[in-house]
Amino acid sequence: MTTQAGIKTNCDVPAVWQTHKNELRNFILKRVKDQDLTNDILQDVLIKVYNFCISNSGVRNIRSWLFQITQNTITDHYRKQKKFTGVDDLTGLDNEDENAAFAEATTFILPMLNFLPEEYAIPLKLSDLDHMKQADIAKKLNLGLSATKSRIQRARKLLKAEFVTCCHFETDKQGSLISFQIKKSCEPLQKIIKKTER
């Protein structure tokens, strides 16, 4: 089995599980802080992996894929328990910095913004990366609020198109990112990858 970028891997569950199960168990335990619950969630992850592999031939980035499935399983558990435990804020679980696929993808957002015209790139950066309110962005850029909203929405569509052009990514049924790879044909991002590997 190979896990090199851009090469489709065989879905060999026993081998994959043997390689990654301890790391996944530690990942879960760090979040739920309960051994029994950790084992239950790990078992659910294994079932999901088997079910996926029955209907698919493999994924491109095994490790990212496994951690995304694990993260989603933890989040699902807390969502189910929400009405019993009173947990109101699950954003911390949804946005873990150890979500490998998402973290990898976000490192390329800023470089890819440079692919967009400034009139779209700047308001999108201020909104989605700098977390400024749209009303404040409008004042900063001397634009009307409706024009600002329009540019941000347009910029998101343009950025998504750039991702589709430059990247291969796989999502689960809920639309969550499970695997992310830069296409070899996308020279600007390939140059960034080579710089980071030096």
N, C-alpha and C positions, 0 to 999 in steps of 0.2 A: 504494500500500500504506500502511496506517495502523497505527501501533503504540500508539495511545492506549489507556489502561487500560480494560479491559472490552469492547474492540471486537475482534472476531475478525479476524485478519490473513490475507491470502492467502499461500499458501506459494510465493512467487516466489523460487526458490532462487538464480538468477543475481544478482538484485538484492540479496538478503539477504547472499549470500556476498561480493559486491563491497564492501558496506558494512562488514562485520565481520571479514573474513579476516585483516587485518593485526593487529587487536586480539587475535584468537584465537591467531594465530601467536606474538605476544609473550607471551601468557598461558601457552602451552605451553612456549616456550623458557625462560621464567623457572623452570619446574619441572623440566624434563628436562635443560637445559643442553647440548643437542646439536642442531646444525642439521639433520642428516639424520633423526634420530629425530623432531624437531619436524615436519618435512615429511611424514613417514610418518603421524604421528598426525593432522595436519591433514587429510591425504587420507582417513583413516578417518572423521573427523568429517564431511567433505563427503559421503561415501557414506551415512552414517547419516542426514544431513539429507535427502538425496534419497529414501532409502527411506521415511522418515517421511512426506514430502510426497506420495509416490505414493498412500498409503492414508489420508491425512488432509488436511483442507482448510486447516489452519493452526493457529497457537497465539496466545495472547493477549499474551504478552510475549516477543517475538523474542529480545531480548538475553539475558534470563535463561535462556531455553530453550537457546540456543546455548552459553552458558557451562556449563550443567549437562551437556549432551551432551559437551562438550570435557573437563570434569572427569572424567566417567565413563569416557571413552575413555582418559585418562591412567592412571586407577586400574586399568582392565582390563589395560592394557599391563603395569603393574608386578605385578599379580596373576599374569599368565601367566609373567612372568620370575622370580617369587619363588623357584621351586625351583632356578633357576640362579644367582641373585644372592645368595640368603640374606637377602633383605629380609623382615623379620619384622613391622615396624610400618608399616601403611599408613594409620593413622588420620589422619595429617597430610594425606594426599591426600584422604581422604574428608571432611575437615572444613575445607577451605580457606575462609578468610574472604572470598575473592573469589567464592564460590559465591553469585551474586546472588540467586537465588530463595530459597534457604534463609536467607541473611542477612536478606532483607526480611521473611520470615515470622517469624523469631525476634524481631524488634523489637516484634512485637505480642503475644508470649506473656505478658509481664508485665501489660499492660493487660487481656488476656483472662482472666487469673487472677482479676481483680477481678469477673468475671462469676460466679465460683463461690462457693459458701458457704465461709466461712473455715475450717471444719473440714476441707475438702478442699484449698483453695487453699494454706494454710500448709504442710502436709506436702509437697505437690507442689513448691512453690517451694524448700523446704529440700533436697529430694532432687534435683530435675532442674536447678535453676538455681544453687543454692549448693553442690551436690555433697556434701552431708552423707551419712554412712552412715545407713542406716535405723535401726540400733540407737541411734545418737546422737540421731536425730530422736525416737525413742520416749521416750528419757530427757528430752529438752528439753520435749516436749509432755505428759509424764507419761501416756504411753499404753503399752499392751502392744505388743510387736513385731509380733504378728499383726494387731492393730488398725491399726497404722501402715502395714503393707504393704497391707492392705485399702483404707485410705483413699487411699493413693497410686495404687493401681490404679484405684480408682473415679474419682479426680480426673483421671487421664489420659483415661479414657473420656468424662468430662464435658467436658474441654477439647477433645478431638477433636470432640465434638458441636458445641461452640461454633464451632470452625474451619469445620466443614461448613456451619453456619448463616450465618456471616459472610463466608466467603471462597470464592473459586473457585480451585482449584488443580488442576494437571495433573501426572501422574506418568508415568514411563517404565515399561517392562515389569518392571523390577526394583523398582518402587515408589519410586524416587528422585524428589524434587521437581524439576520442570522449569519450572514457571510458577506464579506466585502473585499473586492480585489480591483486594483487598477489595471485597465487593459494595456497591453503592450503597445497598442497603436496610439495611446495618449502620451505623446512625447513630453509635454510640459510637466505632467505629474510624474512620469518615469524619471525625469531629471531630478525632481525633488527627492524621490525615493533613493536614488543613487547618492545624493548628497548626504542624506541621513545615515546611509550605510557606511560612509567613510570613517 
